Amino acid sequence: VLACSDRMLRVLTNSDLLYECEVAGPPLCLAQNEHSAPDEVLYGTLDGKMGLIQLQSDGPNFKWEVVNERGTGGIQCIDLYDLTDDGVPDILVGRDDGHVEVYAFDEANEPTLKHKKNLSEAISSIAGGIVGRSSYREVVVSTYAGHVIGFTTEPTVKEIDSTLPSSSSLGAGDEISVEGQARLERLRGEIDELHEKVVGERDKYQAATMSETAVSAVPQFSVKDKFVLNEEDASYSLVLEVQTSIDYVLLQSDVPVDLLDIESSTAV
C-alpha cells in the first residue's frame, strides 16, 4: 500500500496496481493492525485527519474518519499498541506540531481521544511497548530535534524534589522507597555526566577558537519548514524548526500580512 501526495492510497500486487482510493487529505503515514484485522489500514494526513480503511480484494471500504477539529498539525506517525491492557489496540499519534495523542475505542468501536501532550517539537516517530519496567506499558517518541521522550502508565504517587539530598530530609510519612531513591541517584548521576560532557566540549571549542590555525566557518543547519493552508479560517500556517533555538524570523512579503495569535504558537 502506497500513500501518495495526490490524496490517493494505491494498492499494489507485486508491481501491478490493483486499485486506488482517494482519502480526505495528502496521506503522510500508514499503520496496519496485523493482529486482529490485517486488511485494515490506518492513515494520517497532512492536514491532521485520521481514518481507517479496509482494503478488500474487490475494493476499499471506509470504516471511519476523525476530523481535525482542534486545528492541530499534520500526522507524522501512527502506531497501534494496547496501552490500556484491555485486549484492544489503542492508536498512538504523533503530529508535526509536537502533539502526542492516544485514542481508545468506545463501545461503538469509534476512536476517542483519551490522552494528549504537546512537546512543542515535531514528532518524527512513535511506538508503544514495555521499556523501562516490565509491569508498565510505555509510549516512546522521537522528535525532529533529536530528543527521545518516554511516557509511562506507572502511577506517580508523589512528586520527588530533586533538590533533596537524601530521604532523611523528608518529613514523617514521606519516606522515599529504596527503588525511588535508586532512581533518583541514577538521574543525578546522568545529569552530572551530561554536565561534564558539556564542560568538556565547551573547553575543547574555546581551545580550538584560540588556535592560530582556527578557521571561521558559518555553521550549517537543517531547516524544516512547512507552509500550509488552513481550510477552516482560510489562513496559512508557517512552521519553522531547527536543532537550535530560534531568536528571530524575518518575513518578507509582496502583499500585506496579518499575523494571527494561535494557542500552539510560541512566537512573540
C-alpha positions as CSV (number, residue, x, y, z in Angstrom):
1,V,0.0,0.0,0.0
2,L,1.4,3.4,-1.1
3,A,0.5,6.7,0.5
4,C,0.8,9.3,-2.3
5,S,0.8,13.1,-2.0
6,D,-2.1,13.4,-4.5
7,R,-4.5,12.3,-1.8
8,M,-4.5,8.7,-3.1
9,L,-3.8,5.3,-1.5
10,R,-2.6,2.9,-4.1
11,V,-2.8,-0.9,-3.5
12,L,-0.2,-2.9,-5.4
13,T,0.0,-6.6,-6.1
14,N,3.7,-7.3,-6.8
15,S,4.4,-4.5,-9.3
16,D,0.8,-4.2,-10.6
17,L,-1.7,-1.6,-9.5
18,L,-4.8,-3.4,-8.0
19,Y,-6.8,-0.3,-7.4
20,E,-6.6,3.2,-5.8
21,C,-8.8,5.2,-3.5
22,E,-8.9,8.9,-2.5
23,V,-8.7,10.0,1.1
24,A,-9.5,13.3,2.9
25,G,-6.0,14.8,2.5
26,P,-2.4,14.0,1.4
27,P,-1.5,10.9,3.5
28,L,1.8,11.1,5.4
29,C,1.8,7.8,7.2
30,L,0.2,4.3,7.4
31,A,-0.2,1.7,10.1
32,Q,-1.6,-1.8,9.8
33,N,-3.4,-3.8,12.5
34,E,-1.6,-7.1,11.9
35,H,-3.1,-8.9,14.9
36,S,-6.9,-8.5,14.7
37,A,-7.5,-7.2,11.2
38,P,-4.6,-7.3,8.8
39,D,-6.6,-6.0,5.9
40,E,-7.4,-2.7,7.7
41,V,-5.0,0.2,7.3
42,L,-4.9,3.4,9.4
43,Y,-3.8,6.6,7.6
44,G,-2.8,10.1,8.8
45,T,-2.9,13.1,6.6
46,L,-1.0,16.4,6.1
47,D,-4.0,18.4,7.4
48,G,-4.3,16.4,10.6
49,K,-7.1,13.9,9.7
50,M,-7.0,10.2,10.6
51,G,-9.0,7.4,9.1
52,L,-9.4,3.6,8.9
53,I,-9.9,1.9,5.6
54,Q,-10.5,-1.8,4.9
55,L,-8.6,-2.8,1.7
56,Q,-10.5,-5.8,0.3
57,S,-9.6,-7.6,-2.9
58,D,-12.6,-6.1,-4.7
59,G,-12.1,-2.5,-3.5
60,P,-11.8,-0.3,-0.4
61,N,-14.3,0.0,2.5
62,F,-14.1,3.2,4.6
63,K,-14.7,2.5,8.3
64,W,-14.4,5.9,10.0
65,E,-12.6,9.2,9.8
66,V,-11.5,11.6,12.6
67,V,-11.5,15.3,11.5
68,N,-9.0,17.8,12.9
69,E,-11.5,20.0,14.8
70,R,-8.8,21.4,17.1
71,G,-6.6,22.6,14.2
72,T,-3.5,20.7,15.3
73,G,-0.7,19.7,13.0
74,G,-0.3,17.1,10.4
75,I,0.0,13.4,11.5
76,Q,3.6,12.3,11.0
77,C,3.4,8.9,12.6
78,I,0.9,6.3,13.8
79,D,1.3,3.2,15.9
80,L,-1.1,0.6,17.2
81,Y,-0.5,-0.7,20.8
82,D,-2.6,-1.9,23.6
83,L,-1.6,0.8,26.1
84,T,-4.5,0.2,28.5
85,D,-4.1,-3.6,28.5
86,D,-7.8,-4.2,27.7
87,G,-7.1,-6.5,24.7
88,V,-7.9,-3.8,22.1
89,P,-5.1,-1.9,20.5
90,D,-5.0,1.9,21.1
91,I,-4.0,4.4,18.5
92,L,-0.8,6.4,19.2
93,V,-0.5,9.5,17.1
94,G,2.4,11.9,16.6
95,R,1.9,15.3,14.9
96,D,4.3,17.7,13.3
97,D,3.4,20.5,15.8
98,G,4.5,18.4,18.8
99,H,1.2,16.9,19.8
100,V,1.3,13.3,21.1
101,E,-2.2,11.7,21.3
102,V,-3.7,8.4,22.5
103,Y,-7.0,7.3,21.1
104,A,-9.0,4.4,22.5
105,F,-12.1,2.8,21.1
106,D,-15.5,3.3,22.7
107,E,-18.5,0.9,22.8
108,A,-19.5,1.8,19.3
109,N,-15.9,0.9,18.1
110,E,-15.2,4.6,17.3
111,P,-11.9,6.2,18.3
112,T,-12.0,8.7,21.3
113,L,-9.2,10.9,22.4
114,K,-8.0,9.8,25.9
115,H,-4.6,11.5,26.4
116,K,-2.7,14.3,24.8
117,K,0.6,16.1,25.4
118,N,2.3,18.9,23.5
119,L,6.1,18.7,23.3
120,S,6.5,21.8,21.1
121,E,8.8,19.8,18.7
122,A,7.8,17.9,15.6
123,I,7.3,14.2,16.3
124,S,9.3,12.0,14.0
125,S,8.3,8.6,15.2
126,I,6.2,7.0,17.9
127,A,5.9,3.4,19.3
128,G,4.4,1.6,22.2
129,G,6.0,-1.1,24.3
130,I,7.5,-2.2,27.6
131,V,10.7,-0.4,28.0
132,G,11.7,0.8,31.5
133,R,9.8,-1.6,33.8
134,S,8.3,-5.0,32.9
135,S,5.0,-4.4,34.5
136,Y,4.1,-1.0,32.9
137,R,3.5,-0.1,29.3
138,E,5.0,3.0,27.8
139,V,4.9,5.3,24.8
140,V,8.3,6.4,23.3
141,V,8.6,9.2,20.8
142,S,11.5,10.8,19.0
143,T,11.4,14.5,17.9
144,Y,12.9,16.3,14.9
145,A,15.4,18.0,17.3
146,G,16.8,14.6,18.3
147,H,15.1,14.1,21.7
148,V,13.8,10.7,22.8
149,I,10.9,11.0,25.3
150,G,9.0,8.3,27.1
151,F,5.6,8.3,28.8
152,T,4.7,5.5,31.2
153,T,1.5,4.1,32.7
154,E,3.2,3.8,36.0
155,P,1.2,5.8,38.6
156,T,3.0,8.7,40.2
157,V,2.3,8.7,43.9
158,K,4.1,11.9,44.7
159,E,6.5,14.4,43.3
160,I,10.1,13.9,44.3
161,D,12.0,17.2,44.9
162,S,15.3,16.8,43.1
163,T,16.9,19.3,45.4
164,L,16.6,17.0,48.4
165,P,20.0,15.4,49.3
166,S,18.5,12.2,50.7
167,S,15.4,10.7,52.1
168,S,16.4,11.8,55.6
169,S,15.4,15.3,54.7
170,L,11.8,14.3,54.3
171,G,9.1,14.7,57.0
172,A,7.4,11.9,58.8
173,G,5.4,9.6,56.5
174,D,7.2,11.0,53.4
175,E,10.0,8.4,53.0
176,I,11.1,7.5,49.5
177,S,11.2,3.8,48.7
178,V,14.5,2.1,48.0
179,E,13.6,1.8,44.4
180,G,12.7,5.5,44.2
181,Q,15.9,6.5,45.9
182,A,17.9,4.4,43.5
183,R,16.2,6.0,40.5
184,L,16.8,9.5,42.0
185,E,20.5,8.7,42.4
186,R,20.7,7.3,38.9
187,L,19.1,10.5,37.5
188,R,21.6,12.6,39.4
189,G,24.4,10.6,38.0
190,E,23.2,11.1,34.4
191,I,22.8,14.8,35.0
192,D,26.4,15.0,36.3
193,E,27.7,13.0,33.4
194,L,26.0,15.3,30.9
195,H,27.3,18.3,32.7
196,E,30.8,17.0,32.5
197,K,30.4,16.3,28.7
198,V,29.1,19.9,28.1
199,V,32.0,21.4,30.1
200,G,34.5,19.3,28.1
201,E,33.0,20.2,24.7
202,R,33.0,23.9,25.7
203,D,36.6,23.8,26.7
204,K,37.5,22.0,23.5
205,Y,35.7,24.6,21.4
206,Q,37.4,27.5,23.2
207,A,40.8,25.9,22.7
208,A,40.1,25.5,19.0
209,T,39.0,29.1,18.6
210,M,42.1,30.4,20.3
211,S,44.4,28.4,18.0
212,E,46.4,30.2,15.3
213,T,45.2,27.6,12.7
214,A,41.5,28.1,13.5
215,V,39.3,28.8,10.5
216,S,36.0,30.7,10.9
217,A,33.0,29.0,9.2
218,V,29.3,29.5,9.1
219,P,27.5,26.6,10.8
220,Q,25.1,24.6,8.6
221,F,21.6,23.9,9.9
222,S,18.9,21.7,8.5
223,V,15.8,23.8,8.5
224,K,12.4,22.0,8.5
225,D,9.7,24.3,7.0
226,K,6.0,23.9,6.2
227,F,3.6,26.4,4.7
228,V,0.0,25.0,4.5
229,L,-3.5,26.4,4.1
230,N,-6.0,26.1,6.9
231,E,-9.3,25.3,5.3
232,E,-11.4,26.4,8.3
233,D,-10.4,30.1,8.5
234,A,-8.6,30.5,5.1
235,S,-5.3,31.3,6.8
236,Y,-1.8,29.9,6.2
237,S,0.4,28.3,8.8
238,L,4.2,28.8,8.6
239,V,6.2,26.3,10.7
240,L,10.0,26.5,11.0
241,E,12.1,24.2,13.1
242,V,15.8,23.6,13.5
243,Q,18.0,21.8,16.0
244,T,18.9,25.0,17.8
245,S,16.9,27.8,19.3
246,I,15.4,30.5,17.0
247,D,15.7,34.1,18.1
248,Y,14.3,36.0,15.1
249,V,12.4,35.2,12.0
250,L,12.4,37.8,9.1
251,L,9.4,37.5,6.9
252,Q,9.3,39.4,3.6
253,S,6.1,39.6,1.5
254,D,4.9,41.4,-1.5
255,V,1.4,41.7,-0.1
256,P,0.0,42.8,3.3
257,V,0.2,40.1,6.0
258,D,-1.9,39.9,9.2
259,L,-0.3,37.8,12.0
260,L,-2.8,35.7,14.0
261,D,-2.3,34.6,17.6
262,I,-2.9,30.8,18.0
263,E,-2.7,28.6,21.1
264,S,0.2,26.4,19.8
265,S,2.4,29.3,18.7
266,T,5.5,30.2,20.8
267,A,6.3,33.3,18.7
268,V,6.3,36.8,20.3
